[in-house]
Amino acid sequence: MSGTVFTPALEELEHVKSEQGEILTKPFLESCKHILPVIDKFGAAMALVKSDIGGNITVCLCQLLCLTLM
């Protein structure tokens, strides 16, 4: 794939809006995962930040799954 480290995230963002213009939660959170490799580019000093963001995405996805199963 050509482009920059931002290309995968930007491509995913095309799928986060519904036809009514609402932000779709799951596609948005999935696109957020593509930011993690960008944070890697800043080096080991950002490992804690990457871990925190990744953990927050996972928690949100798990909560969303629980809500959809109810």
All heavy atoms as TSV, in Angstrom:
chain	resi	resn	atom	element	x	y	z
A	1	MET	N	N	0.845	-1.175	0.000
A	1	MET	CA	C	0.000	0.000	0.000
A	1	MET	C	C	0.890	1.238	0.000
A	1	MET	O	O	1.827	1.349	0.761
A	1	MET	CB	C	-0.884	-0.024	1.249
A	1	MET	CG	C	-1.650	1.257	1.435
A	1	MET	SD	S	-2.489	1.411	3.021
A	1	MET	CE	C	-3.573	0.023	2.988
A	2	SER	N	N	0.585	2.151	-0.870
A	2	SER	CA	C	1.353	3.381	-0.906
A	2	SER	C	C	0.685	4.411	-0.010
A	2	SER	O	O	-0.459	4.266	0.399
A	2	SER	CB	C	1.436	3.906	-2.340
A	2	SER	OG	O	0.136	4.222	-2.792
A	3	GLY	N	N	1.413	5.449	0.293
A	3	GLY	CA	C	0.863	6.492	1.148
A	3	GLY	C	C	1.734	6.705	2.368
A	3	GLY	O	O	2.923	6.398	2.362
A	4	THR	N	N	1.123	7.214	3.404
A	4	THR	CA	C	1.850	7.511	4.638
A	4	THR	C	C	1.360	6.597	5.747
A	4	THR	O	O	0.474	5.763	5.541
A	4	THR	CB	C	1.596	8.979	5.058
A	4	THR	OG1	O	0.221	9.113	5.449
A	4	THR	CG2	C	1.913	9.938	3.924
A	5	VAL	N	N	1.895	6.785	6.943
A	5	VAL	CA	C	1.434	6.002	8.086
A	5	VAL	C	C	-0.017	6.348	8.438
A	5	VAL	O	O	-0.691	5.595	9.129
A	5	VAL	CB	C	2.338	6.194	9.328
A	5	VAL	CG1	C	3.716	5.623	9.080
A	5	VAL	CG2	C	2.419	7.646	9.733
A	6	PHE	N	N	-0.496	7.474	7.955
A	6	PHE	CA	C	-1.871	7.889	8.218
A	6	PHE	C	C	-2.880	7.285	7.239
A	6	PHE	O	O	-4.084	7.306	7.494
A	6	PHE	CB	C	-1.993	9.414	8.148
A	6	PHE	CG	C	-1.180	10.122	9.184
A	6	PHE	CD1	C	0.022	10.726	8.865
A	6	PHE	CD2	C	-1.618	10.179	10.499
A	6	PHE	CE1	C	0.771	11.375	9.826
A	6	PHE	CE2	C	-0.881	10.832	11.472
A	6	PHE	CZ	C	0.326	11.428	11.132
A	7	THR	N	N	-2.415	6.743	6.126
A	7	THR	CA	C	-3.300	6.254	5.071
A	7	THR	C	C	-4.320	5.225	5.563
A	7	THR	O	O	-5.513	5.379	5.277
A	7	THR	CB	C	-2.480	5.703	3.891
A	7	THR	OG1	O	-1.645	6.749	3.391
A	7	THR	CG2	C	-3.375	5.208	2.773
A	8	PRO	N	N	-3.926	4.182	6.305
A	8	PRO	CA	C	-4.942	3.209	6.751
A	8	PRO	C	C	-6.035	3.848	7.618
A	8	PRO	O	O	-7.216	3.535	7.456
A	8	PRO	CB	C	-4.137	2.185	7.558
A	8	PRO	CG	C	-2.750	2.305	7.052
A	8	PRO	CD	C	-2.572	3.750	6.672
A	9	ALA	N	N	-5.644	4.746	8.502
A	9	ALA	CA	C	-6.634	5.398	9.368
A	9	ALA	C	C	-7.571	6.278	8.549
A	9	ALA	O	O	-8.789	6.283	8.769
A	9	ALA	CB	C	-5.932	6.226	10.442
A	10	LEU	N	N	-7.017	7.005	7.612
A	10	LEU	CA	C	-7.847	7.881	6.786
A	10	LEU	C	C	-8.805	7.087	5.909
A	10	LEU	O	O	-9.954	7.497	5.706
A	10	LEU	CB	C	-6.970	8.796	5.940
A	10	LEU	CG	C	-6.154	9.834	6.726
A	10	LEU	CD1	C	-5.191	10.569	5.803
A	10	LEU	CD2	C	-7.067	10.806	7.446
A	11	GLU	N	N	-8.347	5.940	5.403
A	11	GLU	CA	C	-9.224	5.093	4.588
A	11	GLU	C	C	-10.367	4.525	5.424
A	11	GLU	O	O	-11.497	4.442	4.962
A	11	GLU	CB	C	-8.417	3.969	3.943
A	11	GLU	CG	C	-7.505	4.458	2.835
A	11	GLU	CD	C	-6.593	3.370	2.297
A	11	GLU	OE1	O	-6.529	2.260	2.889
A	11	GLU	OE2	O	-5.930	3.631	1.279
A	12	GLU	N	N	-10.083	4.147	6.666
A	12	GLU	CA	C	-11.119	3.620	7.549
A	12	GLU	C	C	-12.145	4.687	7.916
A	12	GLU	O	O	-13.321	4.390	8.105
A	12	GLU	CB	C	-10.501	3.060	8.828
A	12	GLU	CG	C	-9.868	1.712	8.662
A	12	GLU	CD	C	-10.887	0.604	8.469
A	12	GLU	OE1	O	-11.934	0.603	9.144
A	12	GLU	OE2	O	-10.634	-0.267	7.628
A	13	LEU	N	N	-11.712	5.926	8.035
A	13	LEU	CA	C	-12.624	7.003	8.421
A	13	LEU	C	C	-13.732	7.229	7.402
A	13	LEU	O	O	-14.770	7.803	7.734
A	13	LEU	CB	C	-11.853	8.303	8.663
A	13	LEU	CG	C	-11.085	8.370	9.973
A	13	LEU	CD1	C	-10.272	9.661	10.051
A	13	LEU	CD2	C	-12.014	8.261	11.173
A	14	GLU	N	N	-13.524	6.769	6.178
A	14	GLU	CA	C	-14.559	6.913	5.150
A	14	GLU	C	C	-15.808	6.103	5.490
A	14	GLU	O	O	-16.880	6.366	4.965
A	14	GLU	CB	C	-14.019	6.462	3.788
A	14	GLU	CG	C	-12.899	7.344	3.268
A	14	GLU	CD	C	-12.312	6.811	1.967
A	14	GLU	OE1	O	-12.891	5.871	1.370
A	14	GLU	OE2	O	-11.269	7.329	1.556
A	15	HIS	N	N	-15.680	5.120	6.391
A	15	HIS	CA	C	-16.782	4.199	6.687
A	15	HIS	C	C	-17.421	4.434	8.052
A	15	HIS	O	O	-18.189	3.597	8.505
A	15	HIS	CB	C	-16.283	2.754	6.603
A	15	HIS	CG	C	-15.578	2.451	5.323
A	15	HIS	ND1	N	-16.244	2.318	4.124
A	15	HIS	CD2	C	-14.270	2.286	5.044
A	15	HIS	CE1	C	-15.359	2.069	3.165
A	15	HIS	NE2	N	-14.161	2.043	3.688
A	16	VAL	N	N	-17.117	5.547	8.697
A	16	VAL	CA	C	-17.627	5.742	10.054
A	16	VAL	C	C	-18.930	6.537	10.114
A	16	VAL	O	O	-19.538	6.620	11.171
A	16	VAL	CB	C	-16.585	6.396	10.995
A	16	VAL	CG1	C	-15.338	5.557	11.088
A	16	VAL	CG2	C	-16.266	7.802	10.581
A	17	LYS	N	N	-19.367	7.103	9.013
A	17	LYS	CA	C	-20.615	7.867	9.020
A	17	LYS	C	C	-21.730	7.078	8.348
A	17	LYS	O	O	-21.536	6.453	7.318
A	17	LYS	CB	C	-20.451	9.195	8.284
A	17	LYS	CG	C	-19.838	10.273	9.120
A	17	LYS	CD	C	-20.001	11.611	8.446
A	17	LYS	CE	C	-19.480	12.709	9.330
A	17	LYS	NZ	N	-19.638	14.009	8.684
A	18	SER	N	N	-22.912	7.162	8.965
A	18	SER	CA	C	-24.094	6.548	8.349
A	18	SER	C	C	-24.582	7.458	7.221
A	18	SER	O	O	-24.077	8.569	7.052
A	18	SER	CB	C	-25.203	6.382	9.392
A	18	SER	OG	O	-25.736	7.649	9.753
A	19	GLU	N	N	-25.562	6.984	6.493
A	19	GLU	CA	C	-26.125	7.795	5.412
A	19	GLU	C	C	-26.790	9.059	5.954
A	19	GLU	O	O	-26.936	10.047	5.250
A	19	GLU	CB	C	-27.115	6.969	4.595
A	19	GLU	CG	C	-26.440	5.888	3.784
A	19	GLU	CD	C	-27.429	5.103	2.945
A	19	GLU	OE1	O	-28.605	5.497	2.847
A	19	GLU	OE2	O	-27.006	4.077	2.384
A	20	GLN	N	N	-27.187	9.005	7.234
A	20	GLN	CA	C	-27.813	10.172	7.868
A	20	GLN	C	C	-26.775	11.111	8.479
A	20	GLN	O	O	-27.123	12.116	9.084
A	20	GLN	CB	C	-28.790	9.721	8.973
A	20	GLN	CG	C	-29.991	8.958	8.479
A	20	GLN	CD	C	-29.670	7.497	8.137
A	20	GLN	OE1	O	-28.719	6.923	8.640
A	20	GLN	NE2	N	-30.468	6.913	7.260
A	21	GLY	N	N	-25.493	10.767	8.357
A	21	GLY	CA	C	-24.428	11.623	8.871
A	21	GLY	C	C	-24.044	11.358	10.311
A	21	GLY	O	O	-23.249	12.092	10.886
A	22	GLU	N	N	-24.589	10.302	10.913
A	22	GLU	CA	C	-24.260	9.953	12.289
A	22	GLU	C	C	-22.959	9.157	12.326
A	22	GLU	O	O	-22.669	8.380	11.426
A	22	GLU	CB	C	-25.384	9.116	12.901
A	22	GLU	CG	C	-26.710	9.832	12.960
A	22	GLU	CD	C	-27.859	8.895	13.295
A	22	GLU	OE1	O	-27.798	7.706	12.923
A	22	GLU	OE2	O	-28.815	9.370	13.924
A	23	ILE	N	N	-22.184	9.353	13.400
A	23	ILE	CA	C	-20.958	8.583	13.583
A	23	ILE	C	C	-21.338	7.194	14.087
A	23	ILE	O	O	-22.027	7.059	15.097
A	23	ILE	CB	C	-20.008	9.272	14.583
A	23	ILE	CG1	C	-19.616	10.671	14.105
A	23	ILE	CG2	C	-18.770	8.411	14.851
A	23	ILE	CD1	C	-18.787	10.691	12.845
A	24	LEU	N	N	-20.884	6.159	13.391
A	24	LEU	CA	C	-21.132	4.770	13.788
A	24	LEU	C	C	-20.025	4.344	14.750
A	24	LEU	O	O	-18.839	4.406	14.412
A	24	LEU	CB	C	-21.163	3.871	12.556
A	24	LEU	CG	C	-22.202	4.268	11.500
A	24	LEU	CD1	C	-21.998	3.467	10.228
A	24	LEU	CD2	C	-23.608	4.085	12.059
A	25	THR	N	N	-20.407	3.932	15.934
A	25	THR	CA	C	-19.451	3.696	17.016
A	25	THR	C	C	-18.419	2.631	16.686
A	25	THR	O	O	-17.215	2.871	16.810
A	25	THR	CB	C	-20.198	3.322	18.309
A	25	THR	OG1	O	-21.160	4.340	18.599
A	25	THR	CG2	C	-19.243	3.192	19.475
A	26	LYS	N	N	-18.860	1.448	16.285
A	26	LYS	CA	C	-17.902	0.359	16.050
A	26	LYS	C	C	-16.921	0.687	14.925
A	26	LYS	O	O	-15.709	0.532	15.110
A	26	LYS	CB	C	-18.618	-0.961	15.787
A	26	LYS	CG	C	-17.635	-2.109	15.686
A	26	LYS	CD	C	-18.299	-3.441	15.559
A	26	LYS	CE	C	-17.211	-4.510	15.470
A	26	LYS	NZ	N	-17.766	-5.806	15.161
A	27	PRO	N	N	-17.381	1.145	13.758
A	27	PRO	CA	C	-16.408	1.503	12.716
A	27	PRO	C	C	-15.445	2.615	13.154
A	27	PRO	O	O	-14.271	2.603	12.797
A	27	PRO	CB	C	-17.281	1.967	11.553
A	27	PRO	CG	C	-18.581	1.275	11.757
A	27	PRO	CD	C	-18.754	1.202	13.248
A	28	PHE	N	N	-15.950	3.564	13.963
A	28	PHE	CA	C	-15.071	4.629	14.460
A	28	PHE	C	C	-13.981	4.054	15.357
A	28	PHE	O	O	-12.800	4.378	15.207
A	28	PHE	CB	C	-15.872	5.685	15.220
A	28	PHE	CG	C	-15.006	6.724	15.862
A	28	PHE	CD1	C	-14.411	7.711	15.104
A	28	PHE	CD2	C	-14.766	6.705	17.225
A	28	PHE	CE1	C	-13.588	8.659	15.678
A	28	PHE	CE2	C	-13.952	7.653	17.819
A	28	PHE	CZ	C	-13.364	8.634	17.052
A	29	LEU	N	N	-14.364	3.185	16.297
A	29	LEU	CA	C	-13.373	2.594	17.197
A	29	LEU	C	C	-12.388	1.714	16.439
A	29	LEU	O	O	-11.195	1.701	16.748
A	29	LEU	CB	C	-14.077	1.800	18.301
A	29	LEU	CG	C	-14.849	2.648	19.316
A	29	LEU	CD1	C	-15.706	1.754	20.199
A	29	LEU	CD2	C	-13.917	3.505	20.135
A	30	GLU	N	N	-12.876	0.978	15.443
A	30	GLU	CA	C	-11.977	0.153	14.628
A	30	GLU	C	C	-10.971	1.033	13.880
A	30	GLU	O	O	-9.800	0.683	13.741
A	30	GLU	CB	C	-12.777	-0.707	13.649
A	30	GLU	CG	C	-13.638	-1.769	14.301
A	30	GLU	CD	C	-12.843	-2.885	14.955
A	30	GLU	OE1	O	-11.664	-3.085	14.619
A	30	GLU	OE2	O	-13.429	-3.559	15.820
A	31	SER	N	N	-11.417	2.186	13.402
A	31	SER	CA	C	-10.498	3.087	12.704
A	31	SER	C	C	-9.480	3.682	13.667
A	31	SER	O	O	-8.344	3.966	13.276
A	31	SER	CB	C	-11.258	4.195	11.965
A	31	SER	OG	O	-11.837	5.103	12.870
A	32	CYS	N	N	-9.863	3.861	14.920
A	32	CYS	CA	C	-8.932	4.397	15.923
A	32	CYS	C	C	-7.739	3.464	16.134
A	32	CYS	O	O	-6.642	3.913	16.455
A	32	CYS	CB	C	-9.651	4.631	17.246
A	32	CYS	SG	S	-10.800	6.015	17.222
A	33	LYS	N	N	-7.952	2.166	15.943
A	33	LYS	CA	C	-6.854	1.198	16.093
A	33	LYS	C	C	-5.713	1.497	15.120
A	33	LYS	O	O	-4.561	1.178	15.396
A	33	LYS	CB	C	-7.349	-0.221	15.854
A	33	LYS	CG	C	-8.232	-0.766	16.936
A	33	LYS	CD	C	-8.626	-2.193	16.574
A	33	LYS	CE	C	-9.562	-2.808	17.561
A	33	LYS	NZ	N	-9.942	-4.176	17.165
A	34	HIS	N	N	-6.031	2.101	13.986
A	34	HIS	CA	C	-5.006	2.379	12.980
A	34	HIS	C	C	-4.083	3.526	13.381
A	34	HIS	O	O	-3.068	3.759	12.725
A	34	HIS	CB	C	-5.662	2.678	11.630
A	34	HIS	CG	C	-6.311	1.484	11.018
A	34	HIS	ND1	N	-5.601	0.451	10.450
A	34	HIS	CD2	C	-7.616	1.131	10.918
A	34	HIS	CE1	C	-6.437	-0.467	10.016
A	34	HIS	NE2	N	-7.666	-0.079	10.287
A	35	ILE	N	N	-4.421	4.221	14.445
A	35	ILE	CA	C	-3.553	5.289	14.939
A	35	ILE	C	C	-2.391	4.714	15.752
A	35	ILE	O	O	-1.329	5.328	15.860
A	35	ILE	CB	C	-4.381	6.287	15.790
A	35	ILE	CG1	C	-5.399	7.002	14.911
A	35	ILE	CG2	C	-3.505	7.277	16.525
A	35	ILE	CD1	C	-4.801	7.804	13.774
A	36	LEU	N	N	-2.569	3.524	16.307
A	36	LEU	CA	C	-1.536	2.930	17.163
A	36	LEU	C	C	-0.183	2.774	16.461
A	36	LEU	O	O	0.855	3.104	17.054
A	36	LEU	CB	C	-2.032	1.606	17.749
A	36	LEU	CG	C	-3.293	1.728	18.625
A	36	LEU	CD1	C	-3.748	0.349	19.086
A	36	LEU	CD2	C	-3.070	2.655	19.797
A	37	PRO	N	N	-0.117	2.320	15.197
A	37	PRO	CA	C	1.189	2.267	14.521
A	37	PRO	C	C	1.820	3.657	14.328
A	37	PRO	O	O	3.043	3.784	14.291
A	37	PRO	CB	C	0.878	1.619	13.171
A	37	PRO	CG	C	-0.385	0.863	13.384
A	37	PRO	CD	C	-1.155	1.649	14.400
A	38	VAL	N	N	0.983	4.680	14.227
A	38	VAL	CA	C	1.507	6.045	14.108
A	38	VAL	C	C	2.223	6.422	15.406
A	38	VAL	O	O	3.315	6.989	15.383
A	38	VAL	CB	C	0.379	7.050	13.791
A	38	VAL	CG1	C	0.898	8.473	13.796
A	38	VAL	CG2	C	-0.283	6.710	12.462
A	39	ILE	N	N	1.614	6.071	16.534
A	39	ILE	CA	C	2.226	6.370	17.825
A	39	ILE	C	C	3.545	5.619	17.975
A	39	ILE	O	O	4.499	6.129	18.565
A	39	ILE	CB	C	1.244	6.053	18.971
A	39	ILE	CG1	C	0.029	6.975	18.865
A	39	ILE	CG2	C	1.910	6.211	20.330
A	39	ILE	CD1	C	-1.106	6.629	19.804
A	40	ASP	N	N	3.626	4.410	17.421
A	40	ASP	CA	C	4.881	3.639	17.442
A	40	ASP	C	C	6.043	4.413	16.828
A	40	ASP	O	O	7.186	4.272	17.252
A	40	ASP	CB	C	4.722	2.324	16.675
A	40	ASP	CG	C	4.216	1.200	17.540
A	40	ASP	OD1	O	4.365	1.279	18.777
A	40	ASP	OD2	O	3.676	0.230	16.972
A	41	LYS	N	N	5.745	5.216	15.829
A	41	LYS	CA	C	6.790	5.967	15.124
A	41	LYS	C	C	7.497	6.979	16.034
A	41	LYS	O	O	8.590	7.419	15.742
A	41	LYS	CB	C	6.215	6.702	13.908
A	41	LYS	CG	C	5.574	5.802	12.880
A	41	LYS	CD	C	6.605	4.962	12.187
A	41	LYS	CE	C	5.935	4.097	11.126
A	41	LYS	NZ	N	6.854	3.175	10.505
A	42	PHE	N	N	6.857	7.331	17.153
A	42	PHE	CA	C	7.458	8.283	18.092
A	42	PHE	C	C	8.436	7.619	19.051
A	42	PHE	O	O	9.093	8.296	19.829
A	42	PHE	CB	C	6.370	9.020	18.873
A	42	PHE	CG	C	5.597	9.990	18.045
A	42	PHE	CD1	C	4.362	9.642	17.527
A	42	PHE	CD2	C	6.098	11.249	17.762
A	42	PHE	CE1	C	3.632	10.528	16.753
A	42	PHE	CE2	C	5.390	12.141	16.991
A	42	PHE	CZ	C	4.146	11.785	16.484
A	43	GLY	N	N	8.510	6.293	19.036
A	43	GLY	CA	C	9.501	5.581	19.828
A	43	GLY	C	C	8.974	5.057	21.152
A	43	GLY	O	O	7.795	5.177	21.487
A	44	ALA	N	N	9.898	4.487	21.901
A	44	ALA	CA	C	9.569	3.814	23.158
A	44	ALA	C	C	8.980	4.763	24.197
A	44	ALA	O	O	8.219	4.324	25.074
A	44	ALA	CB	C	10.812	3.133	23.719
A	45	ALA	N	N	9.298	6.020	24.112
A	45	ALA	CA	C	8.784	6.983	25.094
A	45	ALA	C	C	7.261	7.083	25.044
A	45	ALA	O	O	6.635	7.485	26.021
A	45	ALA	CB	C	9.403	8.355	24.858
A	46	MET	N	N	6.668	6.697	23.942
A	46	MET	CA	C	5.214	6.788	23.781
A	46	MET	C	C	4.512	5.445	24.005
A	46	MET	O	O	3.311	5.331	23.777
A	46	MET	CB	C	4.881	7.319	22.389
A	46	MET	CG	C	5.373	8.736	22.149
A	46	MET	SD	S	4.615	9.942	23.228
A	46	MET	CE	C	3.026	10.100	22.455
A	47	ALA	N	N	5.242	4.440	24.472
A	47	ALA	CA	C	4.665	3.106	24.661
A	47	ALA	C	C	3.505	3.128	25.654
A	47	ALA	O	O	2.485	2.463	25.447
A	47	ALA	CB	C	5.733	2.123	25.117
A	48	LEU	N	N	3.635	3.902	26.717
A	48	LEU	CA	C	2.568	3.983	27.710
A	48	LEU	C	C	1.325	4.644	27.121
A	48	LEU	O	O	0.193	4.203	27.365
A	48	LEU	CB	C	3.042	4.748	28.945
A	48	LEU	CG	C	2.075	4.811	30.121
A	48	LEU	CD1	C	1.727	3.407	30.604
A	48	LEU	CD2	C	2.671	5.620	31.249
A	49	VAL	N	N	1.531	5.668	26.320
A	49	VAL	CA	C	0.414	6.349	25.668
A	49	VAL	C	C	-0.291	5.383	24.715
A	49	VAL	O	O	-1.524	5.293	24.704
A	49	VAL	CB	C	0.905	7.607	24.915
A	49	VAL	CG1	C	-0.205	8.219	24.084
A	49	VAL	CG2	C	1.480	8.618	25.890
A	50	LYS	N	N	0.504	4.652	23.928
A	50	LYS	CA	C	-0.067	3.684	22.991
A	50	LYS	C	C	-0.866	2.626	23.735
A	50	LYS	O	O	-1.979	2.269	23.335
A	50	LYS	CB	C	1.038	3.028	22.170
A	50	LYS	CG	C	0.514	1.983	21.220
A	50	LYS	CD	C	1.638	1.235	20.525
A	50	LYS	CE	C	1.067	0.083	19.736
A	50	LYS	NZ	N	2.087	-0.846	19.303
A	51	SER	N	N	-0.324	2.126	24.832
A	51	SER	CA	C	-0.998	1.118	25.625
A	51	SER	C	C	-2.310	1.655	26.193
A	51	SER	O	O	-3.340	0.960	26.191
A	51	SER	CB	C	-0.082	0.658	26.762
A	51	SER	OG	O	-0.748	-0.247	27.597
A	52	ASP	N	N	-2.285	2.880	26.670
A	52	ASP	CA	C	-3.483	3.498	27.238
A	52	ASP	C	C	-4.570	3.673	26.176
A	52	ASP	O	O	-5.731	3.319	26.394
A	52	ASP	CB	C	-3.121	4.845	27.867
A	52	ASP	CG	C	-4.290	5.476	28.597
A	52	ASP	OD1	O	-5.001	4.756	29.331
A	52	ASP	OD2	O	-4.490	6.695	28.441
A	53	ILE	N	N	-4.195	4.186	25.023
A	53	ILE	CA	C	-5.165	4.387	23.941
A	53	ILE	C	C	-5.719	3.045	23.472
A	53	ILE	O	O	-6.929	2.877	23.302
A	53	ILE	CB	C	-4.537	5.168	22.770
A	53	ILE	CG1	C	-4.226	6.602	23.197
A	53	ILE	CG2	C	-5.447	5.152	21.546
A	53	ILE	CD1	C	-3.416	7.388	22.193
A	54	GLY	N	N	-4.834	2.075	23.270
A	54	GLY	CA	C	-5.271	0.745	22.847
A	54	GLY	C	C	-6.209	0.110	23.867
A	54	GLY	O	O	-7.215	-0.511	23.508
A	55	GLY	N	N	-5.891	0.275	25.149
A	55	GLY	CA	C	-6.753	-0.250	26.198
A	55	GLY	C	C	-8.119	0.421	26.209
A	55	GLY	O	O	-9.144	-0.238	26.398
A	56	ASN	N	N	-8.133	1.731	26.010
A	56	ASN	CA	C	-9.406	2.461	25.972
A	56	ASN	C	C	-10.269	2.010	24.797
A	56	ASN	O	O	-11.485	1.865	24.936
A	56	ASN	CB	C	-9.162	3.969	25.889
A	56	ASN	CG	C	-8.596	4.537	27.173
A	56	ASN	OD1	O	-8.718	3.938	28.239
A	56	ASN	ND2	N	-7.965	5.692	27.083
A	57	ILE	N	N	-9.649	1.778	23.658
A	57	ILE	CA	C	-10.387	1.295	22.488
A	57	ILE	C	C	-10.990	-0.075	22.790
A	57	ILE	O	O	-12.165	-0.325	22.509
A	57	ILE	CB	C	-9.477	1.240	21.237
A	57	ILE	CG1	C	-9.065	2.655	20.821
A	57	ILE	CG2	C	-10.168	0.506	20.094
A	57	ILE	CD1	C	-7.947	2.688	19.791
A	58	THR	N	N	-10.191	-0.950	23.396
A	58	THR	CA	C	-10.662	-2.292	23.725
A	58	THR	C	C	-11.828	-2.244	24.710
A	58	THR	O	O	-12.828	-2.946	24.535
A	58	THR	CB	C	-9.510	-3.140	24.303
A	58	THR	OG1	O	-8.471	-3.222	23.321
A	58	THR	CG2	C	-9.965	-4.537	24.678
A	59	VAL	N	N	-11.711	-1.419	25.747
A	59	VAL	CA	C	-12.792	-1.292	26.732
A	59	VAL	C	C	-14.071	-0.803	26.061
A	59	VAL	O	O	-15.158	-1.341	26.294
A	59	VAL	CB	C	-12.373	-0.348	27.878
A	59	VAL	CG1	C	-13.569	0.059	28.731
A	59	VAL	CG2	C	-11.308	-0.999	28.743
A	60	CYS	N	N	-13.950	0.199	25.215
A	60	CYS	CA	C	-15.129	0.730	24.526
A	60	CYS	C	C	-15.768	-0.316	23.622
A	60	CYS	O	O	-16.995	-0.441	23.579
A	60	CYS	CB	C	-14.765	1.974	23.723
A	60	CYS	SG	S	-14.390	3.412	24.743
A	61	LEU	N	N	-14.952	-1.079	22.901
A	61	LEU	CA	C	-15.481	-2.132	22.037
A	61	LEU	C	C	-16.174	-3.216	22.857
A	61	LEU	O	O	-17.227	-3.731	22.463
A	61	LEU	CB	C	-14.382	-2.722	21.158
A	61	LEU	CG	C	-13.938	-1.873	19.985
A	61	LEU	CD1	C	-12.666	-2.446	19.347
A	61	LEU	CD2	C	-15.049	-1.770	18.941
A	62	CYS	N	N	-15.610	-3.565	24.002
A	62	CYS	CA	C	-16.223	-4.579	24.868
A	62	CYS	C	C	-17.556	-4.080	25.419
A	62	CYS	O	O	-18.533	-4.831	25.471
A	62	CYS	CB	C	-15.279	-4.963	26.011
A	62	CYS	SG	S	-13.873	-5.952	25.485
A	63	GLN	N	N	-17.588	-2.814	25.841
A	63	GLN	CA	C	-18.846	-2.251	26.341
A	63	GLN	C	C	-19.899	-2.211	25.237
A	63	GLN	O	O	-21.072	-2.504	25.476
A	63	GLN	CB	C	-18.612	-0.859	26.916
A	63	GLN	CG	C	-17.853	-0.870	28.224
A	63	GLN	CD	C	-17.574	0.509	28.760
A	63	GLN	OE1	O	-17.718	1.515	28.071
A	63	GLN	NE2	N	-17.144	0.558	30.013
A	64	LEU	N	N	-19.481	-1.877	24.049
A	64	LEU	CA	C	-20.410	-1.850	22.913
A	64	LEU	C	C	-20.959	-3.248	22.642
A	64	LEU	O	O	-22.149	-3.427	22.411
A	64	LEU	CB	C	-19.714	-1.294	21.669
A	64	LEU	CG	C	-20.549	-1.198	20.404
A	64	LEU	CD1	C	-21.710	-0.223	20.597
A	64	LEU	CD2	C	-19.686	-0.752	19.230
A	65	LEU	N	N	-20.092	-4.246	22.707
A	65	LEU	CA	C	-20.531	-5.624	22.489
A	65	LEU	C	C	-21.542	-6.040	23.556
A	65	LEU	O	O	-22.558	-6.640	23.246
A	65	LEU	CB	C	-19.324	-6.569	22.506
A	65	LEU	CG	C	-19.630	-8.050	22.368
A	65	LEU	CD1	C	-20.291	-8.343	21.029
A	65	LEU	CD2	C	-18.361	-8.873	22.518
A	66	CYS	N	N	-21.266	-5.691	24.813
A	66	CYS	CA	C	-22.205	-6.022	25.898
A	66	CYS	C	C	-23.554	-5.367	25.670
A	66	CYS	O	O	-24.603	-5.980	25.909
A	66	CYS	CB	C	-21.631	-5.593	27.238
A	66	CYS	SG	S	-20.268	-6.622	27.804
A	67	LEU	N	N	-23.557	-4.128	25.212
A	67	LEU	CA	C	-24.813	-3.416	24.968
A	67	LEU	C	C	-25.597	-4.052	23.836
A	67	LEU	O	O	-26.835	-4.087	23.874
A	67	LEU	CB	C	-24.553	-1.952	24.660
A	67	LEU	CG	C	-24.108	-1.070	25.832
A	67	LEU	CD1	C	-23.734	0.323	25.334
A	67	LEU	CD2	C	-25.193	-0.993	26.886
A	68	THR	N	N	-24.909	-4.544	22.821
A	68	THR	CA	C	-25.604	-5.134	21.683
A	68	THR	C	C	-26.141	-6.528	22.012
A	68	THR	O	O	-27.077	-6.987	21.360
A	68	THR	CB	C	-24.709	-5.212	20.429
A	68	THR	OG1	O	-23.537	-5.956	20.729
A	68	THR	CG2	C	-24.325	-3.823	19.956
A	69	LEU	N	N	-25.567	-7.176	23.017
A	69	LEU	CA	C	-26.028	-8.508	23.413
A	69	LEU	C	C	-27.232	-8.456	24.354
A	69	LEU	O	O	-27.889	-9.462	24.570
A	69	LEU	CB	C	-24.897	-9.297	24.066
A	69	LEU	CG	C	-23.738	-9.672	23.155
A	69	LEU	CD1	C	-22.634	-10.375	23.955
A	69	LEU	CD2	C	-24.210	-10.554	22.013
A	70	MET	N	N	-27.489	-7.296	24.926
A	70	MET	CA	C	-28.610	-7.152	25.872
A	70	MET	C	C	-29.926	-7.109	25.159
A	70	MET	O	O	-30.168	-6.725	24.144
A	70	MET	CB	C	-28.438	-5.904	26.721
A	70	MET	CG	C	-27.286	-6.006	27.640
A	70	MET	SD	S	-27.179	-4.489	28.620
A	70	MET	CE	C	-26.520	-5.145	30.098
